Amino acid sequence: MAWRVAVDRSRCMGSGICTALAPSAFALDGERSRPLTEETAPDDALLDAADSCPAGAVTVTEDGRVLGPRD
């Protein structure tokens, strides 16, 4: 089972919250964040990053179902 992590770079404002919460999954690339890998093992830190993104740019999915951000 793998989760897919995506960052909508057109929405990302480069706050760095995702990189602080899940440094093994995200990196700042210039002024925007990017996932280090497209698929990763499940990790609650990824959901926290998606929940905490002020721009709503981080999405975590599993088999096409959105897991994060959580409502």
C-alpha positions in Angstrom: 0.0 0.0 0.0 1.4 3.4 -1.1 0.2 6.9 -0.8 0.6 9.5 -3.6 1.7 12.9 -2.6 1.3 15.9 -4.8 1.9 19.7 -4.5 0.0 22.0 -6.7 2.9 24.4 -7.4 0.5 27.0 -8.9 -1.1 27.2 -5.4 2.0 26.7 -3.3 3.1 29.9 -1.5 6.4 28.4 -0.2 5.6 28.7 3.5 7.7 25.6 4.2 5.2 24.1 6.7 5.2 20.8 4.8 9.0 20.6 4.8 9.0 21.2 8.5 6.3 18.6 9.3 7.5 16.0 6.8 11.2 16.7 5.8 11.6 13.2 4.4 8.8 13.8 2.0 9.0 17.5 0.9 11.7 20.0 -0.2 11.6 23.6 -1.1 12.6 24.1 -4.8 13.1 27.8 -5.2 10.0 29.4 -3.8 7.8 26.4 -4.0 7.5 23.0 -2.4 7.7 19.7 -4.2 7.4 16.1 -3.0 10.6 14.2 -3.0 8.9 11.1 -4.4 5.5 10.6 -6.0 4.6 7.6 -3.9 5.5 6.9 -0.3 4.7 4.7 2.6 1.7 5.8 4.7 2.8 8.4 7.3 0.6 10.6 9.5 3.1 13.4 9.0 2.0 13.6 5.4 -1.6 14.1 6.4 -0.5 16.8 8.9 1.4 18.6 6.2 -1.7 18.5 3.9 -3.9 19.7 6.7 -1.5 22.5 7.7 -0.7 23.9 4.2 -2.1 27.5 4.2 -2.6 27.4 0.4 -4.2 24.0 0.3 -1.6 22.9 -2.2 -0.7 19.5 -0.7 -2.8 16.5 -1.5 -2.4 12.9 -0.3 -4.3 10.1 -2.0 -4.5 6.3 -2.0 -5.9 4.5 -5.0 -7.5 7.7 -6.2 -9.2 8.5 -2.9 -8.2 11.7 -1.2 -6.9 11.2 2.3 -5.6 14.7 3.0 -6.2 17.4 3.6 -8.8 16.1 6.1 -11.9 18.0 6.8 
